[in-house]
Every structure is written in C-alpha cells, then in structure tokens.
Amino acid sequence: MSDDLEALRRRVAVLEAEAEIRRLQARYMFLCDTPCPEAGVSDDAHRIDLVMDLYAADAVWEGVGEQYDGQFGRAVGKAAVREHFERFWSPDRTPALVLNAHYLTSEQIHVDGDRAEGQWIHMQPWLYADGTALLRSSRLNNAFRRDDGRWLITRTRTENVFVAPLPVGFASAYPTASVLMDPRA
C-alpha cells in the first residue's frame, strides 16, 4: 500500500508541475500580446517587469535557425533578456506594432523533478501601424526550473516554421487597448 501511495504522490506531483508550467507559458504569451490584456498594465515598461517576473536569474532567450538567428539572436541572463524585450517594445520602433496575438498548440511538457522542458507550436498575427501585417508560426523549446516552490522560465528557444505576409489592412477592426481583464469595464 505504501508503494502505491508513493507512486500516486509522484504522479500527482508531475501533473501539478505540468499544470503550473502550462499556466506559466500561457501567462508569458498573454503578457506578450498587443494590446496587452492584463488589467492595470500602464505601459510597456510595466509589461516588461511582469514578463521578467516569470524568468530565472540565469535565463536564456534565443531565436535559432535560418529566420531567427539574425532577427532575435541570443540573450543570456535576466538583464540581457530584459534588454531584448526593451528593444522589442521600444517606443521608437517603426512601424509600431498595434496587434499581436499568440495561439499555442501541440503541447508537450516533460517534468523531471524540479526541472522541465516544454515544446509548443505557436501562431501569431502581427499588424503594424502602417497597415502592413504578417502571420508567423514558430516552434518553442522552453526550459523551466522550480525555485523555492515556484516554476520559472530558464530558457525560451524559438525557431520559425514560416512567415507569411498578410494583405495590407487584413484586420479592419481591432482594439487600441484591451479591457478584457479590467473589472471596471
């Protein structure tokens, strides 16, 4: 009976870890959406702070493969990862990104104690202020670690599956700000 109980405890621990990692990855993508749907996020600097709360101090963010090596490169350590996001959401970015939504699929999460890896495919439409747009699909191979009982991202690794231009003005109506999570709206 005690062996059965221990096996059940291990299975539950893995299921709980998978659920926490799933929520962590989804929160990351949610915070990266534009406009940001998180209530109370006053600007992109605040958004970046929330994103960085999801990362471990020794985290790596990297774009790999033919399409991403030159575009995103590799950032090692939390300060470098923050700089990556600050460049991405720079107020000087031209044209400005006005719409970006992340859709995750094909999930695989592999837990090994306090470490885990997860793979996803994601799709995201991008719309810029000048009306140009593209549809991007990427594979993700991310790593996670439980520190003091909390799962954090230790590696975001992404590789393009494809990038396809969308017709100018493909989205005729889209919000300039999100009110989805605002309890006052």
C-alpha positions, -999 to +999 in steps of 0.1 A: +000+000+000+028+025+008+044+019-026+011+026-043+007+057-023+042+069-031+036+062-068+004+081-067+021+110-049+048+112-077+021+111-104+002+139-088+034+160-084+041+156-121+005+166-130+007+196-108+040+207-123+027+203-158-004+225-149+019+252-134+042+252-164+012+254-187-001+284-168+034+300-168+038+296-205+003+309-212+009+339-189+041+347-208+022+346-241-007+366-226+016+393-215+033+394-249+000+401-267-006+436-281-025+454-269-017+438-235-048+423-220-036+424-184-056+449-163-036+477-148-006+474-170+001+511-176+028+509-202+053+485-219+079+491-191+053+477-166+046+449-190+083+440-192+085+440-154+057+414-153+073+393-181+106+394-163+090+381-131+085+348-150+122+343-157+150+329-136+181+350-130+202+328-153+176+326-181+184+325-218+161+338-246+171+328-281+159+328-316+175+300-337+175+288-372+176+305-406+149+331-399+156+339-362+194+339-358+198+374-372+164+388-361+164+380-324+198+365-315+206+352-280+203+369-247+219+353-216+210+363-181+180+382-168+195+417-176+201+407-213+167+391-216+152+424-203+172+444-229+157+421-256+122+429-245+130+466-242+142+466-278+111+447-289+087+472-272+108+502-278+087+534-282+110+542-312+100+511-331+089+520-366+063+510-376+047+504-342+032+471-335-005+475-329-018+439-328-001+407-319-018+376-305-003+343-296-020+309-302-003+278-287-008+243-298+009+208-300+019+210-263+044+186-248+056+190-212+083+167-197+089+171-160+119+157-142+118+167-105+124+204-103+133+208-140+111+205-170+110+212-208+081+221-229+075+222-266+048+240-284+040+254-319+026+288-319+010+311-344+007+348-342-006+375-365+013+408-364-002+441-375+018+473-377+007+509-376+014+514-413-011+487-422+015+460-431+009+426-415+023+391-413+014+357-399+043+339-381+044+304-369+072+292-346+083+261-326+091+267-290+115+245-270+115+260-235+130+250-202+117+256-166+130+252-131+112+252-097+130+277-074+117+279-039+085+262-049+078+284-079+083+274-115+103+299-136+114+300-172+151+292-177+151+291-215+129+304-242+141+290-275+122+297-307+125+287-344+104+299-373+082+274-391+071+301-416+064+338-420+037+348-445+028+384-454-009+392-449-027+417-471-024+454-461-053+462-438-062+425-433-077+434-399-103+461-404-112+464-367-090+458-337-088+474-302-062+501-294-064+489-257-076+458-241-103+459-214-109+422-212-094+417-177-104+452-163-132+446-137-144+482-143-151+477-180 
